[in-house]
């Protein structure tokens, strides 16, 4: 059973908790429509302040997750995993609580009814009350929450359960703690108002600045220059830093102050490493930042998908991507950002995770899917990819894996262009298609006798066809190019060549229930498949699930090993912990210590080798078809 006032009363409401703002909205609208002479502005102010508080936290969250700006200034360099994100999901409970408390305060304190817009004396009174009452009161109570075993175990330990301080961690606490914090926030506001110096701007300014400084302490990015403290030594006692508060989260027995370390100094609880660590982080200039062992070089899929990275909304990025209605108002901004990226941006860091002591990062080429098919854009795209590879080589990255269109055959020959141009690369360039082929092939039923293959002459199509014909599986290869078909057929052993059959129309597969789709097909073309067909696919974007009497496989993917750490980002439409097969192939390349580049044509003889290596290292297949077979 939970301790009293530990749980939130609306925990079971989920997203419907926001309906609790309804009375404020209703009161404001009613007074506006029916009471022209007495509009309830206080309701409107509470709603506006609540929105602004949420916006401050969201913007701070975006800033702190912009790894391309802040990676070298991160304090705790562990990744934020899905568990922490889920635990902090309802970080904004305190905003709803304090909106309710403010509503009650309006009726309890008559002085709040006729506040002016501005009162200079009020700001002076507020600062005095904050320093003389709120700061020492918070310090004493916070220290008591730590040193009293019952209070820490049943209440404050929830706030400290987050391994990496984040903006949402600031709001992640129990109901009792936020009631106490509400009192601390209210004292300067009410005190100033009771003595006749209150104002609307004072309320807005204090609450928003309070939230701003709370976010500063939990952002996990050191943004305050150490030279400030060298120039003005007394400043270190008036304003805490993210490093200062991170030490509190790490060691838990010091640095209890609200915003002013002065009270830790007076209480003899100031951590002796506070200024030393702050100087080290701000002065290092990236010298102590870990070089990634592995880089997955991705690209933006489309405008809507560009709103999926963690620096936009971390909670959304922790779920598989799908277009959401609330994203629609932001679409024009995302569309404008596309042109800015095209004009000025270079490859940048999106996210990272750890696997067996190795740092894995995802970098993004600032280009969108459609741009890869514009002839005039291809030279610039290859330049972006080449620069990323050379940068990885300079840093000492061991393996760089090319994602999706970054390894397009017509663009750069599956990475061959870069390896041939720079023969002395120390970083291994990997397209990962061998793993992709292995995943697709191992999805097929063991007793399959015939498959229909579209995109048959592509790198993956060729490898799949050659592999299957050696297993004595008849492959109907859809292609209009007899020359390319014959080239592939000649690569097969002589006694297997007759298992490769060229077809030029979809009608040829009207009796085949195993389709492998490597080229996008329309619903009309899907109609040629007989009922009960399963569509395996390696085409981006995936084909539409048009046929109800057929089943559709996912894009080739694998689940990362169970010992992955700090992973809190879903790779496009993949489930949590699942990555595209080409990503998995690059990781396997790293874990195996292979020293060759994997570019150009797929080596069919290595498909089974890569598959066995992936399973050995703990990767798991995630095909929906395979899962159905296991469950049955």
Buried (B, 14 or more C-beta within 10 A) or exposed (E): EEEEBBBBEBEEEEEEBEEBBEEBEEBBEEBBEEEEEEBBBBBBBBBEBBEBBBEBBBEBBBBBBBBBBBBBBBBBBBBBBBEBBEBBBBBBBBBBBBBBBBBEBBEEBEEBEEBEEEBEBBBEBBEEBBBEBBBBBBBEBBBEBBEEEEBBEBBBBBBBEBBBBBBBBBBBBBBBBBBBBBBBBBBBBBBBBEEEBBBBBBBBBBBBEBBBBBBBBBBBBBEBEBEBBEEEEEEBBEBBBBBBBBBBBBEBEBBBBBBBBBBBEBBEBBBEBBBEBBBBBBEEEEEEBEEBBBBBBBBBBEBBBBBBBBBBBBBBBBBEBEEEEEBEEBBEEBEEBBEEBBEEBBBBBBBBBBBEEBBBBBBBBBBBBEBBEEEEBBEEBBEBBBEBBBBBBEEEBBBBBBBBBBBBBEBBBBBBBBBEEBEEBEBBBBBBBBBBBBBBBBBBEEEBEBBBBBBBBBBBBBBBBBBBBBEEBBBBBBBEEEEBBEEBBEBBEEEBBEBBBBBEEBEBBEEBBBBBBBBBBEEEBBEBBEEEBBBBBBBBEBBEEBBEEBBBBBBBBBBBBEEBEBBBBBBBBBBBBBBBBBBBBBBBBBBBEBEEBBBBBBEBEBBBBBBEBBBEBBBBBBBEBBEEEEEE
